[in-house]
Amino acid sequence: MLDLVLDPLAVIGRAVGSTCRVAGSLALFAASGLSHIVRPPFYWRLFARAMLEIGYFSLPVVALTAVFTGMVLALQSYTGFSRFSAQSAIANLVVLSVTRELGPVLAGLMVAGRIGAAMAAEIGTMRVTDQIDALSTLSTNPMKYLVAPRLLAGVIALPLLVLIADILGVLGGFIVSTAKLGFNPSTYIMNTVNFVQTGDVVSGLVKAAVFGFLITLMGCYQGYNSRGGAQGVGAATTAAVVSASILILAFDYILTEMFFAQ
């Protein structure tokens, strides 16, 4: 009878202990990576390469996602608002939804699937082939060489991507609204410009910076701590994408609560 009570408690205790251990390890990893950003030397060539990978090479998928999201949002909004004769609010809804939520969240998820997996695979391969140990042997700090440039690039590149995604998302809504739904182009643009506020755009860019940090952090962390050959690298890649996506959605709520809670 006692075992029936203690066994579930033991399972819960092990789960809590494992969660705390992983959270502590991740926090120390993040603190170490951030500290190496502000301490010389800094590998600017690797930073530029990470900026290209995160920003420039992710632009096509983010741009397409933003355009079609704006288009679908305009169509769905028209379907709902036409029942209440509130079609004039479509421009307001599109720009608010894209700049506050859909732009940063969808861009973050797209980049997490592309860049988070790539970083975990690259660093994980270096780990299982002992290349990271070789860096230490050559008196090169792996955190400074592999992690710090990627963290800084993620914080800078993703807001730039989101800014472009905001523009393209609003453009997608404009195209559908004017070409298909019969809106006056100048009126639509005027409603968009008059309704959007600086805080809406800034909040989305702040979210993007946080999401960029989380994506690169999880990609580097999972790859850096991968074990077990090719199978371990594959598991690290999957874990990087899943954990980054969950953290994006969780921190999206937290940041929205901080910015817009009354």
N, C-alpha and C positions, 0 to 999 in steps of 0.2 A: 504494500500500500504506500509505503514511504517512497519507493522508487517511482511510482506513478506521479508523485508530486515533484520529486527532485529532478527527474530526467528532463521534463519540459523547462524547468528553471535553468538547468545546466546548458541546454541548447540556446536559450535566450541569452544567458551570460556569455557563452562563447561568441554568439553573433554580435553582441554589444561590444565585447572586447576586440573582436576583429575589426569592427567598424571604427572604433576609436583608434586602433593601431594604424589603419589605413589613412584616416583623417589626419592623424599626427604626422605620419610620414609624408603625406602630400603637402601639409602646411610647411614642414621643414624644407621640402624640395622647392616649394614656391619662394620661400624666404631666401634660400640660397641663390636661386636664379635671379631674383630681383636685386640682391646685394651685388651680384657680379655685373649687373648693368651699370651701376654707378661707380664701380671700382675699376681703374685701368689695369691692364689694357683692355680695349674693346675691339672686337674683330668686325670692322666696318664692312669688309668684303662679304663676310657671311651674312651680315645684316642686310646688305643690298640684295644678296641672292634670295634671302627669305622674303623680302619685300616683293620681289618679282614673283616668287612662287605663290605667296598668299594673295597678293593684290592683282597683279597683271594677269597671271594665268588663271585666276579664278573669276575674272571679269565676265567672260562669256556666259557661264552658267548662272551667275548672279544676275546678270542683265536680263537673260531670257526669263528667269524666274520672276523678276520684278515686273517686267512688261506684261506677262500673262496673268500675274496676280492682279495687277491694276485693271486689266480687261475683265477678268471674271468678277472682280469686286463691283465694277460698274454695272455689269449685267445683272448680278444678283441683287444689288441695291435697287435697281430700277424695277425688278420684279416685285420686291417688297414694298417699296415706297409708292408705286403707282396705285396700290390699293387704298392709300390714304391721301392721294393727290399731293405728295411731298417730293416729287421728282427733282425739284430745285435743290434739295439737300444732298444730292448724289455727289456733287463736286466736293462738298464739305466732308462727307463721309470718306471718300476715297483718299483725300490728302491727309486727313487725320489718322486713318487706319494705317496708311503706308508709312508715314513719318514716325508715328509713335510705336507701332507694334510690328506690322507685317514686314517692313523693310529690314529692321535689325534682326528679327527672329528668323525669317526665312533665309536671309543672307548668312546668318550664323550657322544655321543647320546645313546649308549647302557647303559652306567652307569647312565645317566639321567633317562632313562626309568625304571631302576631297583632301584637305590639308591635314586634318587630324590623323587620318589613316596613313597618309604618306609619311608624316613625321614619325609616327610610331613604327612603321615598317623600316624606315631608314635607320633610326637610332637603335631599334631592336636588332636589326641585322648587324650593326656595329657591335652591339653588346654580345651577341652569341658567337661572333667571330673574333672576339677579344680585341677589336680595334679600339674600344674605349680604354681598356687596360693599357694598350700601346700608347695612347695619348698621355696617360699618366706617367708612363715610363719615359716619355719624351719631355717631361716637365710642362705639359700643357693641361690646364685644368679642364676636365670634360664639361663641367657646368658652364664655365665661361665660354668655351668653344662651341658647344652644341646647343645649350639651352638659352643662355642670355640673349643672343642675337634673335632667336626665334620668338621669345617672349615680347621683346620690344617691337619687332616687326608685326606681330599679331595685334598689339595694342594700337599701332599706327595705321596699318593697312586696312583693317576691317571697317573703321569709321569712314575711310575714303570710299570703300566699296559700297557702304550703306548710303552714303551721300549720292552716289551715282544711282543706286537702286531706288532711292526716293524719287529722283527726277524721272527715271524710266517708269516707275510704277504709276506716278501721276500722269505721265504721258500716255501710258496704256489706257487708263481710264478716260483720258481726254479723247483718244482716237475712237474708242467704242462709243462714247457718249455723243460725239459730233457726227461720226460717219454712220452709225447704226441707229442710234436712239433719237437723232434729230435735234440735238442741243445746239444752241448758237455758240460758236467758238469763242467769241469775245466775252459773252456773258459767263461761260464756263470758266474761262481764265480769270475773270474778275472775281467770281465767287471763290475760286481757289486762293488767289492772292490775298483777298480781304479776310478770309477765314483763318488761314494758317498763321500760327504765331511762332516766334523765335524759340520759345520753350518747347514746343512740340518737336521741332527739328533737333534741338540740342539734347533733349532727353533720349531721342533715338540714337544719336551719335555717342552719348555716354554709355548707353546699353551696348552699342557695337564695340566700344573699347573694352568693356568688361567681358563680352563674349569672345573677343579676339584673344584676350589673356587666357580665358578658360580653355579655349580650343587648343592653343599652343601648349598650355600647361599640361593638359591631359595627354596630348600626343607625345610630348617629351617624357612625361612621367611614366606612361605605360611602356614606351619603347626602352627607356633607360633601365627599367626594372624587369624587363622581359627575361625569361629563362626557358631553356628546353629546346633549343634549336629552332627549326622552321615552324614547328607546331606552336612553340611559345611566341614566336613573332606574329603568327596569325592570330593567336588569342589576344596579344597586346593590341593589334590593329583593331580588332572588333571592340575590345574594351575601351579603347580611346574614343571611338566614334560614339558608342552608346553612352559612356559617362559624360562626354562633352555635350551631347544632345540633351541629356537629362538636366545637367547643370545649367544649360542655356534656358530651358523652360522654367526651372526653379528660380534662377536669378532674374528672369524676366518679370515674374510676379513680385519678387522682392523690390526690384528697382521701380516697378510701376507703383507699388505701394508707397515708396519713398517720394516719388515725384508728384503723384496725383491724388493721394489719399487726402480726404478733407478732414 
